[in-house]
Amino acid sequence: MRALISTVLAYSALLAAVLAFMPGAGLLGALAVSLAVLQGWRDMRTVPRAVFVVAGLALVFALGRDPSLITGAATNMTRLAGLVLSVLLLSSVLAGSRDLRKISASLFRGSPRSRYASISLGTALVSIPLNFGSVAVVGSLVAERIRNDGDSSATRNGALAVLRGFGVSPMWSPLSISVALTLTLLPGLGSGRLLSAALPFALLVLFAGFFWREPEPTAAPETLADATGWASWLRFGGLIAAICAGVFVFSQMYDMSYARSVTMSCLSAVVAGWVLAWFGGNNPRLPNMTNISNELAIVGGSAFIGSIISAVVLGEMEGMLNLPDWGWPLAAALVPWSFFLAGLAGVNPIVMGTLAGGILGSVWPGSAVLGLGFAMVSGWGVTAFGTPFAANALIMERLTGYPARDASLRWSLSLSLSALAVASAVAAALTVWLA
């Protein structure tokens, strides 16, 4: 019965996100998210519980200070929860795909260098439609290697490649929460401009990982009997392209917010997949949404907290934040570091993204908004692969047994610091150039 109630509440929140244009939909969606979290409270981890408790305190604070703050925060909570639910729904539908299984297995082919490249780039590609599901899919193959062959430099490098491959997705994936939130809070910034600046940096970080991996003994290139051909890659790539095209259509032609456009595009892909399965003689069922309380608590709670804090700070600082010309590039340079340091303290990037976009975005020079947007997504990405409290690091720890503090922080600290330094320099340069 509890599983049924949780699933109904999750789909209710998703429906509220789809019907966001209707009055009161944001509040109803936030209520459904909150009830779903409370329903699964007993089985939740400590960090999501703490985030949601703080969100409850933020609600009490808003009731006492200015109840009108709640509507905007609840709408933001519903919007991002809907995005996460739609991506998780898409992930569950694609998880059993034969093409995806072949693609994942083929990533372990070849020499150590080519294997690291294929795992990291492959995870980055798979993470576009699967989000955290990509860590579970590819990471499970690393875990299988550990069970069969034991711990080795190859499996440690495989774990690093998965974490870093997923970690760059917040920088450039058009379906990621980071990109959706950044474009929502910085309405003057187009998705094309942001992704064209972030994609080269994401690739640079991935290839820089070659210099921060463990040496492996030379071995004969590995071959797999079930290696995939180009057909599986083309079909999967076509699906990603179709979803991204759907995001563009919904956001440009129907004037939807970016987060809602992602939600609608993912749901369209899910429905299309169900229709094709039905015509193929299968009887698709709605995926079970029972075990998503942790995700909803982190995403929904963080979105609510960030909205309340940013609105209060903006009210206090209205008309007071007027930086000198040199202050804007300095602020842009500090944003990636603030994401990373907050991540080390266990603060979810959604909170920092909402604060940075909500506070700085309201006063940032309009012509130089690309500098702030790049700083936000680059800092988010480095935090995703370089801090031990990120969800992907915890998933890999559960799969492989490698402690998150080692796999995310200790093994990648030099890469993280180097990436943050470059991100700060690029963000400041973009701000100076465009201001």
Summary of the structure (lengths in Angstrom):
residues: 435
radius of gyration: 21.1
end to end distance: 57.1
largest distance: 67.3
contacts: 1619
relative contact order: 0.14
helix: 77%
strand: 0%
